Amino acid sequence: MTAQPRSLPERRRDTEHRLNHDVDVWVATASVDGAPYLVPLSFDWDGEALFLATPTNSPTGRNLAATRSVRLGLGHTRDVAIIDGQVEIFEIDALPRERGDRFAERTGFDPRL
Amino acid sequence: MTAQPRSLPERRRDTEHRLNHDVDVWVATASVDGAPYLVPLSFDWDGEALFLATPTNSPTGRNLAATRSVRLGLGHTRDVAIIDGQVEIFEIDALPRERGDRFAERTGFDPRL
């Protein structure tokens, strides 16, 4: 915690730093009938979108496919960026190779294997 | 991250330590029609239940009242305890005074004010 709230440019810079350098993000989803789900996942960021990998039949995967809605918590509880997102789904076989390579390098986890 | 998974007794001890000493927890809720919500909140723990305070008409308050369901993330993304909970609602005026005092002391935030 800092004594003074950060300025908007500082907050933007800090958030971009987290998007570029953090590995994990909190991923909140919900079933269509309102059951909340929450799990930390590794992510990649290409400057426009966050990429997450989860099995199609995991709770997160099922919720994302059904609602196309996600809320992300980046950082720690006292220094957090909250991101509401629309979901686009890439089947693992349709993922561009460079995209998969980049994800695996950043996170240490290759979802294609 | 540790090289070896912790034993069940270690995990229990670590989780109880967080319940007794951490101040913030990630709170995931959902609307009845499946819109996820996520926010960090301060909490208290009395050995049996977590206590959270949020306005009745906040997104979290509305979701909790409607679904009575919550999923909590305690700790950091690489050392986390996930808690699925059933919700009991205390109106602020019906809260026992000692309970409110304890919450305010632990979190530095008095929801009665």
gemmi code that builds the backbone of each chain (N, CA, C; Angstrom):
import gemmi

chains = {
    "A": [
        ("MET", (0.834, -1.199, 0.000), (0.000, 0.000, 0.000), (0.876, 1.259, 0.000)),
        ("THR", (0.507, 2.231, -0.767), (1.194, 3.517, -0.746), (0.276, 4.530, -0.089)),
        ("ALA", (0.879, 5.570, 0.433), (0.085, 6.576, 1.135), (-0.794, 7.367, 0.161)),
        ("GLN", (-0.259, 7.599, -1.028), (-0.999, 8.380, -2.013), (-1.519, 7.462, -3.123)),
        ("PRO", (-2.769, 7.689, -3.577), (-3.214, 6.931, -4.749), (-2.290, 7.244, -5.937)),
        ("ARG", (-2.056, 6.222, -6.749), (-1.235, 6.466, -7.933), (-2.006, 7.281, -8.965)),
        ("SER", (-1.284, 8.014, -9.760), (-1.918, 8.748, -10.862), (-2.359, 7.748, -11.935)),
        ("LEU", (-3.236, 8.197, -12.815), (-3.696, 7.317, -13.888), (-2.536, 6.827, -14.755)),
        ("PRO", (-1.600, 7.699, -15.165), (-0.468, 7.181, -15.953), (0.365, 6.154, -15.185)),
        ("GLU", (0.551, 6.360, -13.873), (1.294, 5.381, -13.082), (0.550, 4.043, -13.033)),
        ("ARG", (-0.758, 4.124, -12.853), (-1.534, 2.884, -12.782), (-1.484, 2.150, -14.113)),
        ("ARG", (-1.574, 2.892, -15.206), (-1.492, 2.267, -16.529), (-0.135, 1.593, -16.699)),
        ("ARG", (0.927, 2.289, -16.319), (2.273, 1.728, -16.479), (2.443, 0.479, -15.614)),
        ("ASP", (1.976, 0.545, -14.352), (2.094, -0.614, -13.456), (1.307, -1.810, -13.985)),
        ("THR", (0.102, -1.535, -14.523), (-0.715, -2.629, -15.058), (-0.060, -3.235, -16.288)),
        ("GLU", (0.475, -2.388, -17.168), (1.160, -2.922, -18.355), (2.376, -3.747, -17.946)),
        ("HIS", (3.056, -3.313, -16.882), (4.199, -4.093, -16.408), (3.748, -5.474, -15.949)),
        ("ARG", (2.641, -5.522, -15.220), (2.131, -6.821, -14.774), (1.699, -7.676, -15.961)),
        ("LEU", (1.014, -7.069, -16.927), (0.573, -7.837, -18.104), (1.766, -8.426, -18.842)),
        ("ASN", (2.866, -7.685, -18.864), (4.044, -8.138, -19.607), (4.925, -9.098, -18.811)),
        ("HIS", (4.862, -9.052, -17.485), (5.835, -9.811, -16.701), (5.238, -10.828, -15.734)),
        ("ASP", (4.009, -10.620, -15.256), (3.424, -11.622, -14.357), (3.157, -12.913, -15.122)),
        ("VAL", (3.031, -14.001, -14.387), (2.744, -15.291, -15.030), (1.334, -15.772, -14.701)),
        ("ASP", (0.858, -15.438, -13.496), (-0.439, -15.959, -13.046), (-1.476, -14.847, -12.933)),
        ("VAL", (-2.716, -15.236, -13.133), (-3.839, -14.311, -12.964), (-4.994, -15.102, -12.320)),
        ("TRP", (-5.770, -14.414, -11.477), (-6.972, -15.036, -10.906), (-8.081, -14.989, -11.944)),
        ("VAL", (-8.727, -16.134, -12.173), (-9.734, -16.257, -13.223), (-11.071, -16.618, -12.588)),
        ("ALA", (-11.999, -15.669, -12.599), (-13.334, -15.909, -12.050), (-14.305, -16.111, -13.202)),
        ("THR", (-15.037, -17.218, -13.141), (-16.072, -17.503, -14.130), (-17.329, -17.938, -13.382)),
        ("ALA", (-18.394, -18.166, -14.123), (-19.637, -18.621, -13.503), (-20.351, -19.561, -14.452)),
        ("SER", (-21.079, -20.492, -13.872), (-21.946, -21.335, -14.690), (-23.154, -20.505, -15.129)),
        ("VAL", (-23.903, -21.014, -16.094), (-25.055, -20.252, -16.589), (-26.104, -20.041, -15.505)),
        ("ASP", (-26.099, -20.899, -14.490), (-27.091, -20.748, -13.425), (-26.496, -20.146, -12.152)),
        ("GLY", (-25.312, -19.513, -12.270), (-24.845, -18.679, -11.173), (-23.988, -19.338, -10.119)),
        ("ALA", (-23.281, -20.405, -10.469), (-22.306, -20.977, -9.533), (-20.933, -20.376, -9.832)),
        ("PRO", (-20.347, -19.675, -8.855), (-19.058, -19.021, -9.107), (-17.930, -20.040, -9.141)),
        ("TYR", (-16.914, -19.746, -9.941), (-15.712, -20.569, -9.959), (-14.511, -19.642, -9.982)),
        ("LEU", (-13.445, -20.075, -9.361), (-12.248, -19.230, -9.238), (-11.037, -20.129, -9.208)),
        ("VAL", (-10.042, -19.780, -10.010), (-8.815, -20.561, -10.023), (-7.698, -19.659, -10.549)),
        ("PRO", (-6.471, -19.816, -10.055), (-5.364, -19.099, -10.673), (-4.862, -19.865, -11.897)),
        ("LEU", (-4.617, -19.145, -12.987), (-4.077, -19.759, -14.200), (-2.906, -18.930, -14.714)),
        ("SER", (-2.002, -19.591, -15.420), (-0.941, -18.877, -16.117), (-1.518, -18.197, -17.363)),
        ("PHE", (-0.894, -17.102, -17.769), (-1.405, -16.386, -18.941), (-0.253, -15.822, -19.765)),
        ("ASP", (-0.593, -15.513, -21.003), (0.299, -14.738, -21.859), (-0.480, -13.503, -22.306)),
        ("TRP", (0.254, -12.479, -22.713), (-0.345, -11.198, -23.126), (0.388, -10.744, -24.367)),
        ("ASP", (-0.371, -10.445, -25.411), (0.273, -10.057, -26.669), (0.116, -8.570, -26.967)),
        ("GLY", (-0.321, -7.816, -25.977), (-0.511, -6.386, -26.166), (-1.974, -6.028, -26.400)),
        ("GLU", (-2.777, -7.049, -26.738), (-4.201, -6.790, -26.992), (-5.122, -7.730, -26.229)),
        ("ALA", (-4.651, -8.954, -26.005), (-5.499, -9.944, -25.358), (-4.666, -10.798, -24.412)),
        ("LEU", (-5.330, -11.319, -23.375), (-4.718, -12.330, -22.522), (-5.047, -13.705, -23.075)),
        ("PHE", (-4.068, -14.589, -23.028), (-4.279, -15.973, -23.432), (-4.186, -16.860, -22.197)),
        ("LEU", (-5.207, -17.670, -22.029), (-5.266, -18.640, -20.939), (-5.434, -20.020, -21.559)),
        ("ALA", (-4.971, -21.049, -20.878), (-5.166, -22.417, -21.355), (-5.824, -23.230, -20.262)),
        ("THR", (-6.915, -23.881, -20.589), (-7.606, -24.740, -19.629), (-8.324, -25.836, -20.410)),
        ("PRO", (-8.448, -27.037, -19.847), (-9.150, -28.096, -20.580), (-10.589, -27.711, -20.889)),
        ("THR", (-11.074, -28.179, -22.031), (-12.451, -27.906, -22.447), (-13.454, -28.339, -21.383)),
        ("ASN", (-13.160, -29.447, -20.713), (-14.141, -29.976, -19.755), (-13.789, -29.665, -18.294)),
        ("SER", (-12.901, -28.686, -18.069), (-12.698, -28.200, -16.706), (-13.845, -27.257, -16.354)),
        ("PRO", (-14.083, -26.990, -15.065), (-15.134, -26.015, -14.721), (-14.916, -24.665, -15.414)),
        ("THR", (-13.664, -24.179, -15.406), (-13.394, -22.902, -16.069), (-13.679, -23.003, -17.566)),
        ("GLY", (-13.230, -24.087, -18.200), (-13.446, -24.246, -19.640), (-14.931, -24.305, -19.987)),
        ("ARG", (-15.669, -25.059, -19.186), (-17.114, -25.163, -19.451), (-17.800, -23.816, -19.248)),
        ("ASN", (-17.423, -23.102, -18.176), (-18.047, -21.801, -17.917), (-17.719, -20.794, -19.019)),
        ("LEU", (-16.460, -20.754, -19.432), (-16.062, -19.799, -20.471), (-16.812, -20.079, -21.771)),
        ("ALA", (-16.950, -21.360, -22.118), (-17.637, -21.712, -23.363), (-19.117, -21.342, -23.283)),
        ("ALA", (-19.696, -21.485, -22.092), (-21.137, -21.275, -21.957), (-21.498, -19.793, -21.858)),
        ("THR", (-20.686, -19.020, -21.134), (-21.063, -17.625, -20.874), (-20.231, -16.615, -21.651)),
        ("ARG", (-19.050, -17.027, -22.107), (-18.119, -16.142, -22.821), (-17.765, -14.908, -21.991)),
        ("SER", (-17.804, -15.063, -20.711), (-17.579, -13.929, -19.821), (-16.579, -14.327, -18.734)),
        ("VAL", (-15.629, -13.427, -18.460), (-14.615, -13.716, -17.454), (-14.263, -12.436, -16.706)),
        ("ARG", (-13.870, -12.585, -15.462), (-13.359, -11.459, -14.685), (-12.028, -11.887, -14.085)),
        ("LEU", (-11.005, -11.080, -14.324), (-9.640, -11.434, -13.973), (-9.105, -10.498, -12.908)),
        ("GLY", (-8.355, -11.069, -11.962), (-7.665, -10.267, -10.948), (-6.167, -10.425, -11.143)),
        ("LEU", (-5.499, -9.336, -11.465), (-4.070, -9.351, -11.762), (-3.342, -8.635, -10.632)),
        ("GLY", (-2.344, -9.301, -10.042), (-1.606, -8.691, -8.942), (-2.109, -9.185, -7.607)),
        ("HIS", (-1.745, -8.465, -6.553), (-2.111, -8.869, -5.207), (-3.323, -8.078, -4.722)),
        ("THR", (-3.864, -8.514, -3.597), (-5.135, -7.948, -3.151), (-5.068, -6.449, -2.875)),
        ("ARG", (-3.876, -5.946, -2.517), (-3.763, -4.513, -2.213), (-3.165, -3.715, -3.363)),
        ("ASP", (-2.916, -4.375, -4.483), (-2.342, -3.680, -5.647), (-2.799, -4.435, -6.879)),
        ("VAL", (-4.060, -4.241, -7.208), (-4.706, -5.158, -8.135), (-5.264, -4.402, -9.339)),
        ("ALA", (-5.223, -5.068, -10.482), (-5.956, -4.607, -11.664), (-7.037, -5.640, -11.949)),
        ("ILE", (-8.279, -5.181, -12.039), (-9.396, -6.066, -12.338), (-9.772, -5.877, -13.805)),
        ("ILE", (-9.940, -6.976, -14.495), (-10.198, -6.941, -15.939), (-11.449, -7.750, -16.233)),
        ("ASP", (-12.473, -7.088, -16.793), (-13.653, -7.810, -17.281), (-13.437, -8.103, -18.749)),
        ("GLY", (-13.609, -9.368, -19.122), (-13.271, -9.729, -20.491), (-14.338, -10.507, -21.213)),
        ("GLN", (-14.342, -10.334, -22.545), (-15.122, -11.180, -23.433), (-14.220, -12.302, -23.892)),
        ("VAL", (-14.767, -13.478, -24.017), (-13.969, -14.679, -24.263), (-14.059, -15.110, -25.720)),
        ("GLU", (-12.907, -15.356, -26.313), (-12.833, -16.015, -27.617), (-12.113, -17.340, -27.397)),
        ("ILE", (-12.646, -18.408, -27.956), (-12.097, -19.744, -27.707), (-11.271, -20.214, -28.895)),
        ("PHE", (-10.052, -20.660, -28.611), (-9.207, -21.294, -29.625), (-9.089, -22.767, -29.269)),
        ("GLU", (-9.521, -23.640, -30.163), (-9.236, -25.060, -29.971), (-7.728, -25.243, -30.052)),
        ("ILE", (-7.226, -26.173, -29.274), (-5.777, -26.308, -29.151), (-5.135, -26.619, -30.508)),
        ("ASP", (-5.824, -27.363, -31.372), (-5.238, -27.719, -32.668), (-5.257, -26.543, -33.636)),
        ("ALA", (-6.087, -25.540, -33.345), (-6.192, -24.394, -34.243), (-5.319, -23.234, -33.790)),
        ("LEU", (-4.576, -23.441, -32.709), (-3.735, -22.359, -32.188), (-2.505, -22.185, -33.085)),
        ("PRO", (-2.210, -20.955, -33.523), (-0.976, -20.757, -34.300), (0.233, -21.231, -33.488)),
        ("ARG", (1.184, -21.854, -34.173), (2.312, -22.464, -33.483), (3.109, -21.440, -32.664)),
        ("GLU", (3.328, -20.254, -33.257), (4.118, -19.238, -32.548), (3.420, -18.833, -31.247)),
        ("ARG", (2.095, -18.800, -31.320), (1.309, -18.419, -30.132), (1.493, -19.455, -29.031)),
        ("GLY", (1.438, -20.707, -29.407), (1.647, -21.775, -28.434), (3.060, -21.778, -27.883)),
        ("ASP", (4.044, -21.555, -28.757), (5.449, -21.522, -28.319), (5.655, -20.407, -27.308)),
        ("ARG", (5.069, -19.276, -27.619), (5.236, -18.120, -26.749), (4.608, -18.354, -25.375)),
        ("PHE", (3.421, -18.952, -25.381), (2.741, -19.265, -24.127), (3.589, -20.216, -23.291)),
        ("ALA", (4.102, -21.263, -23.937), (4.890, -22.271, -23.222), (6.167, -21.670, -22.651)),
        ("GLU", (6.788, -20.775, -23.412), (8.034, -20.174, -22.934), (7.761, -19.281, -21.720)),
        ("ARG", (6.704, -18.518, -21.809), (6.416, -17.597, -20.706), (6.012, -18.313, -19.431)),
        ("THR", (5.157, -19.323, -19.579), (4.545, -19.925, -18.394), (5.268, -21.176, -17.908)),
        ("GLY", (6.128, -21.771, -18.756), (6.761, -23.025, -18.378), (5.805, -24.201, -18.499)),
        ("PHE", (4.675, -23.982, -19.161), (3.620, -25.005, -19.283), (3.150, -24.987, -20.728)),
        ("ASP", (3.293, -26.131, -21.410), (2.873, -26.214, -22.810), (1.545, -26.963, -22.907)),
        ("PRO", (0.452, -26.258, -23.131), (-0.863, -26.925, -23.117), (-1.057, -27.865, -24.313)),
        ("ARG", (-0.134, -27.847, -25.291), (-0.284, -28.724, -26.462), (0.216, -30.144, -26.174)),
        ("LEU", (0.958, -30.295, -25.097), (1.570, -31.612, -24.800), (0.642, -32.465, -23.934)),
    ],
    "B": [
        ("MET", (6.970, -21.517, -4.682), (6.847, -22.925, -5.027), (7.915, -23.706, -4.299)),
        ("THR", (7.528, -24.855, -3.801), (8.496, -25.760, -3.200), (8.680, -26.932, -4.143)),
        ("ALA", (9.801, -27.632, -4.002), (10.075, -28.753, -4.902), (9.142, -29.918, -4.612)),
        ("GLN", (8.814, -30.109, -3.346), (7.972, -31.231, -2.950), (6.590, -30.719, -2.552)),
        ("PRO", (5.542, -31.440, -2.964), (4.212, -31.062, -2.457), (4.204, -31.175, -0.932)),
        ("ARG", (3.478, -30.269, -0.295), (3.378, -30.351, 1.155), (2.494, -31.521, 1.561)),
        ("SER", (2.750, -32.041, 2.737), (1.884, -33.098, 3.268), (0.541, -32.481, 3.651)),
        ("LEU", (-0.449, -33.339, 3.845), (-1.763, -32.846, 4.238), (-1.712, -32.091, 5.567)),
        ("PRO", (-1.004, -32.605, 6.606), (-0.917, -31.834, 7.862), (-0.256, -30.464, 7.660)),
        ("GLU", (0.787, -30.405, 6.791), (1.428, -29.110, 6.534), (0.459, -28.152, 5.848)),
        ("ARG", (-0.283, -28.682, 4.881), (-1.231, -27.820, 4.163), (-2.317, -27.313, 5.114)),
        ("ARG", (-2.778, -28.188, 5.971), (-3.793, -27.771, 6.946), (-3.238, -26.678, 7.863)),
        ("ARG", (-2.012, -26.881, 8.337), (-1.402, -25.897, 9.230), (-1.200, -24.564, 8.502)),
        ("ASP", (-0.713, -24.621, 7.257), (-0.484, -23.391, 6.498), (-1.795, -22.657, 6.230)),
        ("THR", (-2.846, -23.426, 5.926), (-4.139, -22.797, 5.648), (-4.705, -22.167, 6.917)),
        ("GLU", (-4.584, -22.864, 8.045), (-5.076, -22.287, 9.306), (-4.299, -21.025, 9.663)),
        ("HIS", (-3.005, -21.018, 9.341), (-2.213, -19.818, 9.602), (-2.738, -18.647, 8.760)),
        ("ARG", (-3.036, -18.907, 7.510), (-3.583, -17.834, 6.662), (-4.950, -17.377, 7.168)),
        ("LEU", (-5.794, -18.324, 7.558), (-7.121, -17.951, 8.066), (-6.997, -17.081, 9.306)),
        ("ASN", (-5.992, -17.354, 10.113), (-5.846, -16.608, 11.362), (-5.098, -15.292, 11.192)),
        ("HIS", (-4.295, -15.156, 10.137), (-3.412, -13.995, 10.058), (-3.574, -13.144, 8.795)),
        ("ASP", (-4.014, -13.727, 7.690), (-4.198, -12.908, 6.494), (-5.341, -11.919, 6.716)),
        ("VAL", (-5.368, -10.865, 5.955), (-6.444, -9.879, 6.071), (-7.366, -9.907, 4.856)),
        ("ASP", (-6.799, -10.212, 3.681), (-7.590, -10.144, 2.451), (-7.809, -11.523, 1.857)),
        ("VAL", (-8.925, -11.663, 1.164), (-9.237, -12.900, 0.455), (-9.896, -12.516, -0.872)),
        ("TRP", (-9.639, -13.305, -1.906), (-10.326, -13.100, -3.188), (-11.720, -13.686, -3.098)),
        ("VAL", (-12.722, -12.912, -3.499), (-14.118, -13.313, -3.355), (-14.756, -13.387, -4.741)),
        ("ALA", (-15.027, -14.605, -5.193), (-15.684, -14.804, -6.492), (-17.149, -15.143, -6.262)),
        ("THR", (-18.007, -14.387, -6.938), (-19.441, -14.636, -6.882), (-19.980, -14.597, -8.316)),
        ("ALA", (-21.262, -14.889, -8.449), (-21.873, -14.848, -9.776), (-23.306, -14.375, -9.644)),
        ("SER", (-23.787, -13.700, -10.691), (-25.202, -13.365, -10.738), (-25.993, -14.629, -11.072)),
        ("VAL", (-27.289, -14.578, -10.863), (-28.096, -15.768, -11.121), (-28.045, -16.188, -12.576)),
        ("ASP", (-27.723, -15.261, -13.478), (-27.654, -15.629, -14.892), (-26.212, -15.788, -15.391)),
        ("GLY", (-25.262, -15.960, -14.448), (-23.943, -16.398, -14.869), (-22.935, -15.324, -15.214)),
        ("ALA", (-23.073, -14.129, -14.671), (-22.029, -13.116, -14.850), (-21.064, -13.204, -13.665)),
        ("PRO", (-19.780, -13.492, -13.922), (-18.831, -13.642, -12.822), (-18.457, -12.299, -12.211)),
        ("TYR", (-18.187, -12.303, -10.918), (-17.685, -11.108, -10.264), (-16.537, -11.521, -9.350)),
        ("LEU", (-15.581, -10.648, -9.197), (-14.381, -10.962, -8.413), (-13.872, -9.681, -7.787)),
        ("VAL", (-13.568, -9.735, -6.504), (-13.044, -8.569, -5.817), (-12.289, -9.061, -4.577)),
        ("PRO", (-11.211, -8.397, -4.203), (-10.583, -8.733, -2.923), (-11.304, -8.017, -1.790)),
        ("LEU", (-11.562, -8.749, -0.690), (-12.198, -8.149, 0.488), (-11.425, -8.559, 1.735)),
        ("SER", (-11.510, -7.720, 2.757), (-10.962, -8.080, 4.055), (-11.886, -9.090, 4.726)),
        ("PHE", (-11.314, -9.926, 5.573), (-12.144, -10.929, 6.240), (-11.675, -11.148, 7.668)),
        ("ASP", (-12.585, -11.735, 8.444), (-12.237, -12.239, 9.764), (-12.592, -13.722, 9.787)),
        ("TRP", (-11.984, -14.445, 10.697), (-12.174, -15.897, 10.809), (-12.315, -16.221, 12.283)),
        ("ASP", (-13.376, -16.932, 12.652), (-13.590, -17.220, 14.070), (-13.333, -18.686, 14.394)),
        ("GLY", (-12.721, -19.405, 13.450), (-12.455, -20.816, 13.672), (-13.470, -21.713, 12.985)),
        ("GLU", (-14.601, -21.120, 12.590), (-15.633, -21.917, 11.921), (-16.127, -21.280, 10.630)),
        ("ALA", (-16.111, -19.937, 10.596), (-16.653, -19.254, 9.418), (-15.805, -18.031, 9.101)),
        ("LEU", (-15.772, -17.666, 7.823), (-15.180, -16.394, 7.414), (-16.258, -15.330, 7.441)),
        ("PHE", (-15.892, -14.135, 7.903), (-16.796, -13.004, 7.888), (-16.287, -11.981, 6.890)),
        ("LEU", (-17.162, -11.575, 5.995), (-16.868, -10.549, 4.996), (-17.898, -9.442, 5.165)),
        ("ALA", (-17.514, -8.238, 4.797), (-18.460, -7.122, 4.847), (-18.507, -6.451, 3.482)),
        ("THR", (-19.703, -6.304, 2.951), (-19.862, -5.632, 1.666), (-21.252, -5.003, 1.635)),
        ("PRO", (-21.413, -3.870, 0.977), (-22.744, -3.252, 0.930), (-23.776, -4.179, 0.294)),
        ("THR", (-25.016, -4.093, 0.790), (-26.107, -4.917, 0.262), (-26.268, -4.743, -1.238)),
        ("ASN", (-26.063, -3.520, -1.713), (-26.307, -3.270, -3.131), (-25.031, -3.215, -3.964)),
        ("SER", (-23.931, -3.760, -3.442), (-22.742, -3.935, -4.278), (-22.949, -5.173, -5.149)),
        ("PRO", (-22.183, -5.319, -6.243), (-22.317, -6.548, -7.043), (-22.110, -7.796, -6.198)),
        ("THR", (-21.088, -7.790, -5.322), (-20.850, -8.955, -4.469), (-22.028, -9.183, -3.524)),
        ("GLY", (-22.523, -8.123, -2.897), (-23.653, -8.260, -1.980), (-24.903, -8.787, -2.667)),
        ("ARG", (-25.182, -8.261, -3.838), (-26.359, -8.740, -4.589), (-26.199, -10.203, -4.985)),
        ("ASN", (-24.995, -10.555, -5.457), (-24.777, -11.950, -5.874), (-24.880, -12.913, -4.695)),
        ("LEU", (-24.288, -12.538, -3.562), (-24.334, -13.413, -2.383), (-25.765, -13.621, -1.915)),
        ("ALA", (-26.544, -12.537, -1.918), (-27.932, -12.648, -1.467), (-28.755, -13.507, -2.421)),
        ("ALA", (-28.441, -13.430, -3.705), (-29.258, -14.149, -4.696), (-28.886, -15.612, -4.798)),
        ("THR", (-27.586, -15.928, -4.720), (-27.170, -17.315, -4.965), (-26.719, -18.034, -3.708)),
        ("ARG", (-26.389, -17.300, -2.658), (-25.866, -17.865, -1.402), (-24.632, -18.745, -1.642)),
        ("SER", (-23.902, -18.429, -2.672), (-22.771, -19.267, -3.028), (-21.549, -18.397, -3.274)),
        ("VAL", (-20.400, -18.825, -2.767), (-19.182, -18.040, -2.917), (-18.002, -18.984, -3.074)),
        ("ARG", (-17.001, -18.517, -3.800), (-15.744, -19.274, -3.899), (-14.616, -18.311, -3.565)),
        ("LEU", (-13.774, -18.701, -2.623), (-12.755, -17.813, -2.076), (-11.368, -18.330, -2.414)),
        ("GLY", (-10.475, -17.406, -2.725), (-9.071, -17.738, -2.938), (-8.229, -17.064, -1.874)),
        ("LEU", (-7.570, -17.880, -1.059), (-6.798, -17.368, 0.075), (-5.320, -17.601, -0.211)),
        ("GLY", (-4.514, -16.544, -0.128), (-3.095, -16.675, -0.407), (-2.768, -16.213, -1.813)),
        ("HIS", (-1.597, -16.598, -2.289), (-1.127, -16.175, -3.598), (-1.336, -17.282, -4.623)),
        ("THR", (-1.162, -16.911, -5.881), (-1.522, -17.838, -6.955), (-0.742, -19.145, -6.901)),
        ("ARG", (0.482, -19.134, -6.345), (1.277, -20.370, -6.301), (1.238, -21.036, -4.935)),
        ("ASP", (0.436, -20.499, -4.030), (0.338, -21.075, -2.683), (-1.025, -20.714, -2.145)),
        ("VAL", (-2.029, -21.402, -2.666), (-3.390, -20.942, -2.495), (-4.258, -22.004, -1.834)),
        ("ALA", (-5.211, -21.539, -1.038), (-6.276, -22.410, -0.538), (-7.575, -21.911, -1.153)),
        ("ILE", (-8.296, -22.803, -1.798), (-9.574, -22.448, -2.418), (-10.691, -22.958, -1.519)),
        ("ILE", (-11.653, -22.099, -1.251), (-12.729, -22.422, -0.316), (-14.069, -22.190, -0.990)),
        ("ASP", (-14.865, -23.255, -1.130), (-16.237, -23.094, -1.607), (-17.135, -22.952, -0.408)),
        ("GLY", (-17.967, -21.911, -0.413), (-18.743, -21.655, 0.786), (-20.221, -21.436, 0.543)),
        ("GLN", (-20.990, -21.774, 1.589), (-22.394, -21.420, 1.650), (-22.494, -20.115, 2.420)),
        ("VAL", (-23.398, -19.245, 2.000), (-23.450, -17.886, 2.530), (-24.590, -17.718, 3.516)),
        ("GLU", (-24.272, -17.139, 4.656), (-25.295, -16.702, 5.602), (-25.156, -15.187, 5.719)),
        ("ILE", (-26.267, -14.489, 5.659), (-26.215, -13.026, 5.622), (-26.586, -12.448, 6.987)),
        ("PHE", (-25.745, -11.552, 7.478), (-26.044, -10.784, 8.696), (-26.278, -9.338, 8.305)),
        ("GLU", (-27.460, -8.837, 8.583), (-27.663, -7.396, 8.414), (-26.774, -6.682, 9.420)),
        ("ILE", (-26.274, -5.528, 9.006), (-25.259, -4.858, 9.815), (-25.789, -4.533, 11.216)),
        ("ASP", (-27.078, -4.218, 11.319), (-27.645, -3.868, 12.619), (-27.829, -5.091, 13.520)),
        ("ALA", (-27.844, -6.283, 12.896), (-28.061, -7.508, 13.670), (-26.753, -8.179, 14.061)),
        ("LEU", (-25.649, -7.569, 13.682), (-24.346, -8.175, 13.963), (-24.012, -8.001, 15.444)),
        ("PRO", (-23.629, -9.081, 16.139), (-23.210, -8.918, 17.539), (-22.054, -7.930, 17.637)),
        ("ARG", (-22.065, -7.091, 18.671), (-21.082, -6.021, 18.768), (-19.657, -6.550, 18.796)),
        ("GLU", (-19.441, -7.639, 19.567), (-18.077, -8.177, 19.664), (-17.587, -8.635, 18.298)),
        ("ARG", (-18.501, -9.184, 17.518), (-18.154, -9.655, 16.180), (-17.706, -8.480, 15.302)),
        ("GLY", (-18.451, -7.370, 15.380), (-18.079, -6.184, 14.614), (-16.784, -5.579, 15.100)),
        ("ASP", (-16.597, -5.549, 16.425), (-15.348, -5.008, 16.988), (-14.144, -5.819, 16.501)),
        ("ARG", (-14.319, -7.114, 16.545), (-13.224, -7.997, 16.145), (-12.882, -7.805, 14.664)),
        ("PHE", (-13.911, -7.711, 13.835), (-13.691, -7.497, 12.400), (-12.944, -6.189, 12.174)),
        ("ALA", (-13.393, -5.128, 12.847), (-12.769, -3.807, 12.667), (-11.317, -3.812, 13.114)),
        ("GLU", (-11.045, -4.517, 14.211), (-9.675, -4.546, 14.709), (-8.761, -5.295, 13.748)),
        ("ARG", (-9.246, -6.393, 13.260), (-8.401, -7.207, 12.376), (-8.128, -6.525, 11.044)),
        ("THR", (-9.170, -5.928, 10.460), (-9.062, -5.423, 9.090), (-8.726, -3.940, 9.015)),
        ("GLY", (-8.898, -3.208, 10.124), (-8.701, -1.760, 10.066), (-9.861, -1.048, 9.390)),
        ("PHE", (-10.968, -1.760, 9.209), (-12.131, -1.214, 8.492), (-13.377, -1.595, 9.280)),
        ("ASP", (-14.128, -0.597, 9.728), (-15.332, -0.864, 10.512), (-16.564, -0.673, 9.632)),
        ("PRO", (-17.195, -1.757, 9.210), (-18.330, -1.634, 8.286), (-19.571, -1.014, 8.925)),
        ("ARG", (-19.543, -0.808, 10.256), (-20.718, -0.222, 10.923), (-20.727, 1.288, 10.832)),
        ("LEU", (-19.596, 1.860, 10.441), (-19.481, 3.328, 10.422), (-19.896, 3.908, 9.068)),
    ],
}
model = gemmi.Model(1)
for chain_id, residues in chains.items():
    chain = gemmi.Chain(chain_id)
    for i, (resn, *xyz) in enumerate(residues, 1):
        res = gemmi.Residue()
        res.name, res.seqid = resn, gemmi.SeqId(i, " ")
        for name, pos in zip(("N", "CA", "C"), xyz):
            atom = gemmi.Atom()
            atom.name, atom.element = name, gemmi.Element(name[0])
            atom.pos, atom.b_iso = gemmi.Position(*pos), 0.0
            res.add_atom(atom)
        chain.add_residue(res)
    model.add_chain(chain)
structure = gemmi.Structure()
structure.add_model(model)
structure.setup_entities()
